């Protein structure tokens, strides 16, 4: 900690009590109280920024049954089909353990989100309720936190799917800067691509009022 020294006039030099500590000096005292008053707000603001957790929510409706939607999204090998090609998404998990989805399932893969550099990513399927929702969480990878909920429900004429993602970047203030420079745009573009690809594959919902 940088030394903060406060000049004290002779008539006030004898004792300084700061947070139950007595500091004696004839001419100078370490102004711990001032240090605390200066540093606490700064660290408080820094901690608020470095603790930033971002949220992304996407809702999509498709003209397929709940069973069709669940069958597609609960098969990890279909992830590649709905991920932009430039990300170089490659699954490395044993195919024998990707034939279905279950709580505790580990999926490992590599992605190239920046400058074509491959990054290892490991996620765990932590919760599964067939036909309703599942949750995947990062165990190792590019984020400090990645928690992704997938929800499904039947609606007239099809199914509605909701993605709810909470994520946090690593590296504190640098991660916050990266969020504004490219991370947010990258995450959003992935889900934009997914939305368009799914409509191409399954078709668009028809608004009966416009027919």
DAJO-V378951 format. One record per helix or strand. SS is the DSSP state (alpha for helix, beta for strand). FROM is the first residue (numbers start at 1). TO is the last residue. If there is no record, write none. Layout:
SS/FROM/TO  SS/FROM/TO
//
This chain:
beta/5/7  alpha/10/12  beta/16/18  beta/21/23  beta/28/30  alpha/32/50  beta/54/62  alpha/66/73  alpha/76/82  alpha/85/87  beta/90/91  alpha/95/97  beta/105/111  beta/119/129  beta/133/140  beta/143/155  beta/158/169  alpha/173/202  alpha/208/210
//
